[in-house]
Amino acid sequence: MNQVRASRLEQPQRRQQGFMSDKLPYGSWQRRFVFWLIAPTIVILILYWLTNSVLMPIITRHGDEFVLPDYIDQKLVEVQLKLEQLGLGYEIASEEFSPGKEKGIILNQYPIPGTKVKSQRAIKFIISLGQKLVPIPELSGLSVRQAMLDLETAGLELGEIAWAHSDTLPEKVVVFSYPAGSTEIPLGSPVNIMVNRGRASNFTYMPRVVGMQLSEAEMLLEEKILKLGLVTYRRDENYLPETVLEQSEREGSELDNWTEIDLVVSSTE
């Protein structure tokens, strides 16, 4: 007699093997722990890696950084083309006078040279306005002393004093200056003056000899009809030997011809 095969419904059903079903049985608390705690953690770590390594470099252009060149002491008009080639912009943060620097020269920059930057960054510059110019005050008709004070107030220095003899002009006053009054010259420049002595007289004016070598100072005193007096030596290693440190009469003082002028001179001993 043929044996009747058991139907599929009557045969015991075997559970399908799954991921780590032998160690983490279906329905066990261990399997629920893995899938509800550890699995999300792995997903979060993968998302973090993708964000940090792929998305952020794209957003921040991390690979586009380059070292910013040094533009200090260069002309702004020349630097503009260099900035365009690097994809950079610029701003003028401020402008200021700078002795010895031409107008338009870059005095400083931010960020500083060597900083890593990206394209489209605006570089800030401080630009030179050049040497500051100041007008020469009107000195005609002033005494030598007053002319010196006015020049000092204007930020200028007294230069050479030349002498004129005229009966038609007031004595002991400035006839004119060179350059002329109201002329704009760089701050700190010397201004020469012409002073009227009137008729031939027996007085002169004290020149500035501080900073000169003793031999040069003596020659200048003789030229101004003055005489070298007492020479005192003082040790001062900041100056070359025989450098005049002090003079007994103030520059511009009116003196009789052949007045003796005492000097303090540097010495290294």
Backbone as CSV, one residue per row, in Angstrom:
resi,resn,N_x,N_y,N_z,CA_x,CA_y,CA_z,C_x,C_y,C_z
1,MET,0.862,-1.178,0.000,0.000,0.000,0.000,0.892,1.219,0.000
2,ASN,0.526,2.088,-0.872,1.314,3.320,-0.929,1.114,4.152,0.329
3,GLN,2.259,4.611,0.880,2.179,5.462,2.069,1.786,6.872,1.650
4,VAL,0.884,7.402,2.424,0.412,8.763,2.130,1.410,9.769,2.701
5,ARG,1.936,10.630,1.805,2.885,11.662,2.255,2.169,12.725,3.069
6,ALA,2.836,13.145,4.085,2.281,14.215,4.927,2.269,15.508,4.137
7,SER,1.177,16.209,4.251,1.082,17.502,3.545,2.001,18.518,4.190
8,ARG,2.242,19.579,3.436,3.132,20.647,3.950,2.570,21.268,5.208
9,LEU,1.272,21.286,5.343,0.660,21.849,6.546,0.910,20.980,7.754
10,GLU,1.008,19.646,7.481,1.221,18.734,8.582,2.689,18.633,8.955
11,GLN,3.617,19.016,8.030,5.032,18.907,8.336,5.453,20.064,9.261
12,PRO,6.305,19.786,10.234,6.766,20.867,11.155,7.584,21.898,10.368
13,GLN,7.215,23.177,10.551,7.893,24.268,9.844,9.176,24.662,10.567
14,ARG,10.282,24.785,9.766,11.565,25.211,10.333,11.763,26.712,10.101
15,ARG,12.163,27.397,11.178,12.357,28.858,11.107,13.546,29.178,10.204
16,GLN,13.402,30.239,9.333,14.456,30.638,8.403,15.647,31.214,9.174
17,GLN,16.835,30.774,8.770,18.051,31.252,9.421,18.271,32.719,9.039
18,GLY,18.583,33.584,10.014,18.812,35.019,9.781,20.170,35.439,10.308
19,PHE,20.352,36.774,10.348,21.628,37.346,10.787,21.872,37.013,12.246
20,MET,22.935,36.223,12.487,23.360,35.830,13.836,22.218,35.234,14.654
21,SER,21.368,34.467,13.929,20.225,33.876,14.630,20.650,32.804,15.619
22,ASP,21.862,32.225,15.382,22.314,31.211,16.307,22.764,31.798,17.631
23,LYS,23.296,33.064,17.602,23.749,33.708,18.836,22.718,34.676,19.387
24,LEU,21.906,35.223,18.478,20.877,36.158,18.913,19.526,35.639,18.444
25,PRO,18.913,34.755,19.197,17.636,34.148,18.786,16.573,35.208,18.574
26,TYR,15.678,34.895,17.619,14.563,35.802,17.361,13.717,35.955,18.612
27,GLY,13.380,37.220,18.901,12.525,37.494,20.051,13.273,37.648,21.357
28,SER,14.590,37.390,21.360,15.352,37.499,22.600,15.675,38.961,22.892
29,TRP,15.922,39.263,24.177,16.251,40.646,24.550,17.608,41.061,24.009
30,GLN,18.523,40.058,23.837,19.834,40.382,23.279,19.710,40.906,21.853
31,ARG,18.856,40.262,21.051,18.694,40.692,19.668,18.058,42.072,19.590
32,ARG,17.069,42.323,20.463,16.450,43.653,20.481,17.452,44.726,20.898
33,PHE,18.344,44.410,21.841,19.371,45.360,22.306,20.303,45.758,21.161
34,VAL,20.718,44.722,20.372,21.637,44.987,19.269,20.990,45.893,18.222
35,PHE,19.777,45.574,17.820,19.137,46.293,16.735,18.600,47.657,17.140
36,TRP,18.291,47.870,18.399,17.729,49.154,18.831,18.759,50.091,19.469
37,LEU,19.968,49.616,19.770,20.977,50.473,20.387,22.277,50.506,19.587
38,ILE,22.831,49.335,19.340,24.124,49.293,18.659,23.996,49.656,17.190
39,ALA,22.972,49.131,16.524,22.806,49.419,15.101,22.639,50.915,14.818
40,PRO,21.815,51.668,15.562,21.729,53.127,15.332,23.060,53.839,15.572
41,THR,23.824,53.347,16.556,25.132,53.955,16.826,26.055,53.828,15.618
42,ILE,26.059,52.660,14.999,26.869,52.443,13.806,26.435,53.364,12.678
43,VAL,25.121,53.509,12.515,24.585,54.383,11.475,25.032,55.832,11.713
44,ILE,24.981,56.275,12.993,25.379,57.643,13.327,26.856,57.865,13.014
45,LEU,27.714,56.893,13.339,29.139,57.012,13.064,29.411,57.102,11.575
46,ILE,28.677,56.334,10.791,28.845,56.379,9.337,28.433,57.747,8.797
47,LEU,27.309,58.276,9.306,26.854,59.595,8.873,27.856,60.673,9.265
48,TYR,28.445,60.569,10.452,29.456,61.540,10.902,30.668,61.526,9.974
49,TRP,31.101,60.350,9.621,32.267,60.235,8.740,31.980,60.841,7.371
50,LEU,30.789,60.559,6.834,30.421,61.116,5.536,30.352,62.648,5.595
51,THR,29.797,63.176,6.687,29.674,64.634,6.825,31.039,65.299,6.939
52,ASN,31.897,64.725,7.796,33.196,65.346,8.068,34.178,65.189,6.916
53,SER,34.131,64.073,6.230,35.132,63.786,5.203,34.681,64.135,3.792
54,VAL,33.372,64.225,3.577,32.880,64.447,2.220,32.135,65.781,2.094
55,LEU,31.122,65.980,2.949,30.288,67.162,2.789,30.987,68.448,3.204
56,MET,31.649,68.448,4.385,32.271,69.676,4.888,33.376,70.195,3.969
57,PRO,34.276,69.348,3.455,35.277,69.883,2.510,34.658,70.539,1.289
58,ILE,33.502,70.012,0.842,32.832,70.616,-0.313,32.271,71.975,0.045
59,ILE,31.667,72.072,1.250,31.036,73.327,1.674,32.086,74.393,1.963
60,THR,33.144,74.030,2.692,34.155,75.008,3.134,35.317,75.147,2.170
61,ARG,35.349,74.418,1.087,36.453,74.427,0.126,37.781,74.219,0.841
62,HIS,37.820,73.213,1.700,38.998,72.955,2.529,40.267,72.767,1.698
63,GLY,40.138,72.209,0.549,41.318,71.958,-0.261,41.778,73.158,-1.069
64,ASP,41.065,74.310,-0.989,41.393,75.476,-1.793,42.256,76.478,-1.044
65,GLU,42.705,76.189,0.161,43.523,77.119,0.933,44.912,77.271,0.310
66,PHE,45.456,78.487,0.420,46.823,78.722,-0.043,47.444,79.802,0.828
67,VAL,48.762,79.894,0.784,49.501,80.832,1.632,49.411,82.235,1.036
68,LEU,49.034,83.204,1.869,48.914,84.588,1.419,50.300,85.211,1.225
69,PRO,50.595,85.760,0.060,51.908,86.395,-0.174,52.079,87.676,0.642
70,ASP,53.310,88.177,0.675,53.646,89.422,1.361,53.561,90.576,0.358
71,TYR,52.642,91.515,0.605,52.458,92.650,-0.295,52.984,93.960,0.305
72,ILE,53.556,93.913,1.497,54.042,95.123,2.163,55.190,95.734,1.358
73,ASP,55.195,97.066,1.278,56.191,97.860,0.546,56.027,97.762,-0.966
74,GLN,54.907,97.217,-1.430,54.614,97.194,-2.861,53.522,98.226,-3.170
75,LYS,53.462,98.664,-4.432,52.450,99.629,-4.827,51.102,98.931,-4.995
76,LEU,50.061,99.594,-4.514,48.727,99.001,-4.573,48.299,98.724,-6.003
77,VAL,48.641,99.620,-6.940,48.219,99.421,-8.331,48.835,98.156,-8.921
78,GLU,50.027,97.784,-8.464,50.672,96.566,-8.959,50.115,95.328,-8.270
79,VAL,49.719,95.473,-7.020,49.209,94.335,-6.246,47.811,93.934,-6.700
80,GLN,47.036,94.881,-7.219,45.662,94.591,-7.629,45.605,93.441,-8.630
81,LEU,46.489,93.446,-9.632,46.507,92.382,-10.644,46.862,91.039,-10.009
82,LYS,47.803,91.041,-9.084,48.196,89.807,-8.404,47.027,89.238,-7.595
83,LEU,46.268,90.111,-6.961,45.113,89.660,-6.187,44.049,89.047,-7.093
84,GLU,43.819,89.665,-8.245,42.828,89.131,-9.185,43.216,87.736,-9.669
85,GLN,44.502,87.521,-9.903,44.963,86.214,-10.369,44.747,85.135,-9.309
86,LEU,44.774,85.517,-8.042,44.553,84.555,-6.945,43.089,84.482,-6.523
87,GLY,42.240,85.282,-7.160,40.828,85.273,-6.804,40.548,85.977,-5.500
88,LEU,41.382,86.948,-5.130,41.230,87.684,-3.879,40.754,89.101,-4.142
89,GLY,40.092,89.677,-3.153,39.709,91.082,-3.206,40.533,91.866,-2.198
90,TYR,40.255,93.165,-2.080,40.989,93.959,-1.096,40.121,95.116,-0.607
91,GLU,40.475,95.608,0.582,39.846,96.791,1.157,40.943,97.702,1.685
92,ILE,40.755,99.011,1.591,41.690,99.970,2.188,41.186,100.269,3.592
93,ALA,41.876,99.710,4.582,41.451,99.892,5.969,41.703,101.317,6.438
94,SER,42.846,101.902,6.047,43.168,103.272,6.431,44.304,103.783,5.568
95,GLU,44.499,105.087,5.602,45.601,105.745,4.903,46.308,106.660,5.890
96,GLU,47.626,106.706,5.827,48.370,107.544,6.766,49.663,108.044,6.125
97,PHE,50.131,109.188,6.635,51.390,109.739,6.144,52.541,108.883,6.645
98,SER,53.549,108.721,5.791,54.685,107.876,6.152,55.957,108.439,5.542
99,PRO,56.850,109.006,6.371,58.113,109.556,5.834,58.917,108.485,5.106
100,GLY,59.400,108.832,3.939,60.229,107.906,3.174,59.447,106.902,2.351
101,LYS,58.126,106.929,2.396,57.303,106.004,1.616,56.481,106.779,0.584
102,GLU,56.510,106.314,-0.665,55.729,106.970,-1.711,54.235,106.813,-1.450
103,LYS,53.481,107.698,-2.054,52.030,107.587,-1.973,51.578,106.335,-2.708
104,GLY,50.687,105.564,-2.093,50.179,104.343,-2.711,50.918,103.089,-2.310
105,ILE,51.975,103.215,-1.503,52.720,102.045,-1.033,51.942,101.371,0.108
106,ILE,51.930,100.040,0.117,51.248,99.287,1.177,52.148,99.241,2.410
107,LEU,51.650,99.776,3.518,52.409,99.810,4.764,52.183,98.563,5.603
108,ASN,50.982,98.008,5.547,50.665,96.810,6.343,49.487,96.099,5.704
109,GLN,49.302,94.838,6.061,48.199,94.059,5.504,47.630,93.126,6.565
110,TYR,46.351,92.805,6.391,45.681,91.825,7.255,44.780,90.958,6.397
111,PRO,44.890,89.631,6.496,45.781,88.840,7.355,47.260,89.075,7.026
112,ILE,48.114,88.738,7.977,49.538,88.937,7.796,50.073,87.948,6.760
113,PRO,51.209,88.270,6.137,51.797,87.351,5.146,52.059,85.969,5.750
114,GLY,51.804,84.932,4.949,52.018,83.563,5.412,50.769,82.890,5.944
115,THR,49.692,83.685,6.143,48.429,83.114,6.617,47.754,82.327,5.489
116,LYS,47.127,81.205,5.820,46.392,80.429,4.824,45.011,81.056,4.605
117,VAL,44.696,81.342,3.356,43.425,81.960,3.002,42.783,81.198,1.847
118,LYS,41.537,81.570,1.549,40.814,80.961,0.437,40.445,82.044,-0.569
119,SER,40.134,81.632,-1.766,39.721,82.589,-2.783,38.463,83.317,-2.326
120,GLN,38.265,84.497,-2.869,37.160,85.393,-2.536,37.385,86.143,-1.227
121,ARG,38.510,85.888,-0.545,38.803,86.595,0.705,39.213,88.030,0.391
122,ALA,38.778,88.972,1.216,39.165,90.374,1.059,40.348,90.672,1.976
123,ILE,41.442,91.144,1.400,42.634,91.477,2.164,42.599,92.970,2.486
124,LYS,42.829,93.306,3.750,42.795,94.707,4.178,44.203,95.300,4.161
125,PHE,44.307,96.522,3.622,45.594,97.190,3.499,45.579,98.542,4.197
126,ILE,46.750,98.920,4.746,46.998,100.289,5.198,47.914,100.917,4.158
127,ILE,47.476,102.041,3.579,48.151,102.637,2.430,48.839,103.948,2.831
128,SER,50.029,104.166,2.254,50.787,105.387,2.530,50.219,106.572,1.743
129,LEU,50.121,107.714,2.420,49.763,108.963,1.760,51.011,109.727,1.328
130,GLY,52.170,109.090,1.556,53.429,109.735,1.201,53.924,110.638,2.318
131,GLN,54.895,111.456,1.991,55.462,112.403,2.952,54.458,113.531,3.210
132,LYS,54.236,113.845,4.471,53.315,114.928,4.796,53.932,116.264,4.416
133,LEU,53.169,117.077,3.708,53.636,118.394,3.300,53.026,119.463,4.195
134,VAL,53.834,120.453,4.579,53.350,121.557,5.407,53.772,122.873,4.752
135,PRO,52.948,123.924,4.892,53.307,125.213,4.288,54.339,125.950,5.140
136,ILE,55.250,126.644,4.474,56.233,127.464,5.179,55.541,128.723,5.696
137,PRO,55.698,129.036,6.970,55.081,130.274,7.487,55.751,131.514,6.885
138,GLU,55.023,132.608,6.901,55.580,133.872,6.414,56.561,134.396,7.458
139,LEU,57.841,134.527,7.063,58.896,134.905,7.999,59.413,136.323,7.784
140,SER,59.053,136.942,6.687,59.551,138.286,6.385,59.152,139.275,7.477
141,GLY,60.141,140.032,7.953,59.877,141.038,8.970,60.019,140.538,10.389
142,LEU,60.247,139.233,10.573,60.379,138.666,11.917,61.845,138.671,12.349
143,SER,62.055,138.641,13.657,63.403,138.451,14.169,63.833,137.018,13.907
144,VAL,65.135,136.799,13.999,65.641,135.447,13.769,65.048,134.487,14.797
145,ARG,64.975,134.923,16.037,64.431,134.054,17.097,62.971,133.715,16.830
146,GLN,62.168,134.708,16.441,60.756,134.459,16.174,60.589,133.571,14.939
147,ALA,61.451,133.758,13.953,61.394,132.907,12.759,61.668,131.455,13.123
148,MET,62.628,131.221,14.021,62.932,129.862,14.475,61.734,129.241,15.170
149,LEU,61.052,130.032,16.031,59.886,129.521,16.757,58.742,129.180,15.804
150,ASP,58.518,130.035,14.810,57.438,129.770,13.851,57.732,128.531,13.009
151,LEU,58.998,128.360,12.628,59.366,127.169,11.867,59.185,125.909,12.706
152,GLU,59.576,125.964,13.964,59.428,124.809,14.855,57.962,124.449,15.045
153,THR,57.113,125.472,15.193,55.670,125.230,15.342,55.091,124.561,14.102
154,ALA,55.614,124.907,12.941,55.123,124.330,11.675,55.720,122.959,11.392
155,GLY,56.645,122.499,12.256,57.263,121.199,12.025,58.433,121.264,11.072
156,LEU,59.048,122.447,10.938,60.187,122.636,10.041,61.414,123.045,10.851
157,GLU,62.563,123.097,10.185,63.807,123.456,10.852,64.433,124.663,10.197
158,LEU,65.217,125.393,10.992,65.964,126.517,10.442,67.181,125.993,9.704
159,GLY,67.354,126.450,8.476,68.497,126.025,7.680,69.629,127.025,7.783
160,GLU,70.190,127.413,6.648,71.290,128.366,6.624,70.785,129.801,6.790
161,ILE,71.600,130.615,7.456,71.296,132.036,7.597,72.271,132.824,6.731
162,ALA,71.745,133.546,5.776,72.563,134.420,4.929,72.341,135.866,5.378
163,TRP,73.293,136.709,5.060,73.236,138.085,5.553,73.175,139.072,4.400
164,ALA,72.422,140.148,4.634,72.314,141.236,3.660,72.555,142.555,4.390
165,HIS,73.025,143.548,3.652,73.251,144.878,4.219,72.401,145.866,3.438
166,SER,71.414,146.440,4.117,70.525,147.389,3.449,70.118,148.475,4.429
167,ASP,70.179,149.741,3.956,69.744,150.865,4.777,68.244,151.096,4.661
168,THR,67.616,150.494,3.670,66.195,150.742,3.423,65.288,149.737,4.125
169,LEU,65.863,148.684,4.720,65.077,147.660,5.404,65.393,147.682,6.895
170,PRO,64.437,147.244,7.729,64.710,147.193,9.171,65.892,146.279,9.453
171,GLU,66.657,146.626,10.481,67.818,145.818,10.836,67.399,144.592,11.655
172,LYS,68.222,143.565,11.546,68.104,142.349,12.352,66.768,141.631,12.167
173,VAL,66.191,141.729,11.004,64.952,141.011,10.708,65.146,140.172,9.449
174,VAL,64.264,139.183,9.296,64.312,138.298,8.132,63.801,139.055,6.913
175,VAL,64.590,139.046,5.850,64.186,139.694,4.605,63.274,138.761,3.810
176,PHE,63.686,137.515,3.646,62.854,136.512,2.972,63.371,135.123,3.343
177,SER,62.599,134.136,2.985,62.988,132.741,3.221,63.102,132.028,1.896
178,TYR,63.861,130.942,1.910,63.962,130.115,0.716,63.856,128.645,1.131
179,PRO,62.838,127.928,0.650,61.766,128.361,-0.248,60.907,129.477,0.365
180,ALA,60.109,130.100,-0.464,59.307,131.238,-0.037,58.161,130.800,0.868
181,GLY,57.633,131.780,1.614,56.489,131.506,2.478,55.308,130.946,1.714
182,SER,54.537,130.096,2.364,53.337,129.418,1.822,53.665,128.248,0.907
183,THR,54.943,128.068,0.561,55.323,126.888,-0.230,55.209,125.643,0.633
184,GLU,54.634,124.570,0.089,54.494,123.319,0.845,55.729,122.448,0.623
185,ILE,56.343,122.033,1.721,57.532,121.178,1.675,57.350,120.041,2.672
186,PRO,58.141,118.958,2.553,57.999,117.825,3.481,58.248,118.232,4.928
187,LEU,57.484,117.624,5.808,57.626,117.864,7.242,59.065,117.594,7.689
188,GLY,59.620,118.511,8.502,60.976,118.342,9.009,62.063,118.905,8.118
189,SER,61.695,119.501,6.975,62.696,120.047,6.058,63.273,121.359,6.591
190,PRO,64.518,121.688,6.209,65.108,122.958,6.628,64.653,124.100,5.722
191,VAL,64.575,125.302,6.292,64.217,126.505,5.543,65.325,127.529,5.750
192,ASN,65.896,128.009,4.659,66.958,129.010,4.726,66.356,130.411,4.784
193,ILE,67.051,131.316,5.466,66.545,132.685,5.576,67.654,133.694,5.273
194,MET,67.230,134.848,4.808,68.131,135.986,4.588,67.799,137.043,5.639
195,VAL,68.817,137.501,6.378,68.621,138.455,7.458,69.365,139.744,7.128
196,ASN,68.710,140.871,7.372,69.322,142.167,7.100,70.153,142.634,8.300
197,ARG,71.394,142.968,8.055,72.255,143.499,9.102,72.259,145.019,9.120
198,GLY,71.585,145.598,8.153,71.640,147.054,8.050,73.006,147.456,7.532
199,ARG,73.564,148.489,8.049,74.904,148.893,7.679,75.904,147.892,8.235
200,ALA,77.100,147.917,7.705,78.144,147.018,8.206,78.245,147.166,9.718
201,SER,78.120,146.108,10.430,78.038,146.156,11.884,79.009,145.181,12.506
202,ASN,79.014,145.170,13.830,79.948,144.321,14.571,79.243,143.188,15.311
203,PHE,78.130,142.700,14.794,77.450,141.584,15.446,77.215,140.456,14.444
204,THR,76.983,139.298,15.002,76.719,138.118,14.190,75.714,137.247,14.928
205,TYR,75.364,136.095,14.334,74.408,135.177,14.956,75.060,133.819,15.180
206,MET,74.651,133.186,16.251,75.220,131.895,16.633,74.650,130.775,15.760
207,PRO,75.538,130.024,15.069,75.053,128.865,14.290,74.889,127.643,15.195
208,ARG,74.321,126.605,14.654,74.199,125.329,15.371,75.411,124.464,15.036
209,VAL,76.169,124.105,16.067,77.339,123.254,15.849,77.208,121.912,16.569
210,VAL,76.130,121.724,17.349,75.905,120.444,18.035,75.758,119.336,16.995
211,GLY,76.476,118.232,17.197,76.438,117.118,16.265,77.580,117.119,15.274
212,MET,78.298,118.269,15.172,79.442,118.340,14.258,80.699,117.817,14.940
213,GLN,81.675,117.481,14.130,83.001,117.211,14.658,83.626,118.535,15.108
214,LEU,84.503,118.471,16.104,85.091,119.678,16.670,85.782,120.520,15.606
215,SER,86.519,119.891,14.701,87.222,120.649,13.655,86.242,121.374,12.742
216,GLU,85.128,120.727,12.404,84.121,121.355,11.550,83.453,122.518,12.274
217,ALA,83.182,122.311,13.570,82.539,123.360,14.354,83.426,124.592,14.439
218,GLU,84.716,124.391,14.626,85.646,125.526,14.728,85.692,126.307,13.420
219,MET,85.669,125.610,12.299,85.687,126.291,11.005,84.415,127.113,10.807
220,LEU,83.271,126.547,11.223,82.010,127.273,11.059,81.973,128.503,11.956
221,LEU,82.497,128.395,13.161,82.527,129.549,14.067,83.366,130.684,13.475
222,GLU,84.490,130.338,12.900,85.331,131.363,12.276,84.622,132.007,11.087
223,GLU,83.888,131.174,10.350,83.147,131.701,9.200,82.088,132.703,9.655
224,LYS,81.513,132.461,10.831,80.479,133.349,11.368,81.081,134.459,12.233
225,ILE,82.397,134.667,12.149,83.141,135.705,12.885,83.002,135.477,14.387
226,LEU,83.134,134.233,14.803,83.124,133.854,16.208,84.424,133.114,16.511
227,LYS,84.678,132.873,17.787,85.942,132.287,18.195,85.680,131.097,19.114
228,LEU,86.443,130.027,18.922,86.319,128.855,19.785,86.881,129.187,21.159
229,GLY,86.075,128.925,22.200,86.494,129.198,23.565,86.957,127.931,24.274
230,LEU,86.420,127.686,25.473,86.813,126.547,26.290,86.161,125.269,25.756
231,VAL,86.961,124.239,25.596,86.467,122.936,25.147,86.542,121.959,26.315
232,THR,85.389,121.433,26.716,85.306,120.467,27.813,84.951,119.107,27.236
233,TYR,85.682,118.086,27.683,85.423,116.727,27.186,84.551,115.955,28.173
234,ARG,83.596,115.208,27.630,82.712,114.385,28.454,82.596,113.000,27.812
235,ARG,82.766,111.987,28.637,82.717,110.619,28.111,81.293,110.274,27.685
236,ASP,81.169,109.848,26.449,79.864,109.460,25.897,80.113,108.509,24.733
237,GLU,79.891,107.228,24.970,80.184,106.205,23.963,79.108,106.120,22.883
238,ASN,78.044,106.911,23.014,76.993,106.919,21.988,77.382,107.762,20.779
239,TYR,78.465,108.538,20.896,78.896,109.403,19.800,80.356,109.107,19.463
240,LEU,80.729,109.484,18.255,82.125,109.366,17.857,82.959,110.368,18.664
241,PRO,84.207,110.078,18.889,85.064,111.038,19.592,85.094,112.382,18.860
242,GLU,85.218,113.449,19.633,85.331,114.811,19.093,84.006,115.324,18.510
243,THR,82.861,114.730,18.945,81.555,115.211,18.500,81.048,116.270,19.480
244,VAL,80.576,117.396,18.972,80.075,118.470,19.828,78.733,118.058,20.424
245,LEU,78.665,118.075,21.758,77.443,117.692,22.466,76.632,118.913,22.913
246,GLU,77.313,119.991,23.293,76.639,121.201,23.774,77.397,122.433,23.303
247,GLN,76.670,123.548,23.174,77.288,124.828,22.841,76.815,125.871,23.837
248,SER,77.680,126.817,24.172,77.385,127.769,25.241,76.349,128.815,24.849
249,GLU,76.189,129.090,23.563,75.216,130.071,23.102,74.140,129.382,22.279
250,ARG,72.911,129.814,22.458,71.781,129.215,21.756,71.809,129.576,20.273
251,GLU,71.433,128.638,19.458,71.392,128.874,18.008,70.509,130.081,17.688
252,GLY,71.018,130.952,16.841,70.253,132.139,16.448,70.461,133.337,17.343
253,SER,71.217,133.177,18.450,71.470,134.307,19.354,72.329,135.367,18.673
254,GLU,72.026,136.638,18.936,72.823,137.738,18.388,74.054,137.951,19.262
255,LEU,75.221,137.934,18.649,76.472,138.037,19.393,77.393,139.058,18.739
256,ASP,78.279,139.623,19.566,79.315,140.491,19.014,80.313,139.649,18.234
257,ASN,80.913,140.270,17.239,81.937,139.562,16.469,83.059,139.075,17.391
258,TRP,83.526,137.890,17.084,84.641,137.239,17.789,84.314,136.893,19.250
259,THR,83.050,136.712,19.525,82.654,136.197,20.843,83.169,134.770,20.991
260,GLU,83.687,134.431,22.161,84.184,133.077,22.403,83.008,132.143,22.719
261,ILE,83.014,131.005,22.069,81.947,130.009,22.233,82.537,128.764,22.886
262,ASP,82.036,128.418,24.064,82.499,127.216,24.772,81.712,125.991,24.275
263,LEU,82.412,124.863,24.167,81.788,123.634,23.662,82.055,122.476,24.614
264,VAL,81.074,121.543,24.645,81.252,120.259,25.325,81.377,119.208,24.241
265,VAL,82.465,118.428,24.284,82.800,117.487,23.219,82.882,116.071,23.774
266,SER,82.465,115.090,22.976,82.456,113.691,23.431,83.862,113.107,23.450
267,SER,84.011,112.148,24.357,85.276,111.426,24.477,84.966,109.995,24.874
268,THR,85.820,109.042,24.466,85.618,107.638,24.814,86.488,107.227,25.998
269,GLU,87.231,108.127,26.546,88.114,107.826,27.673,87.636,108.522,28.930
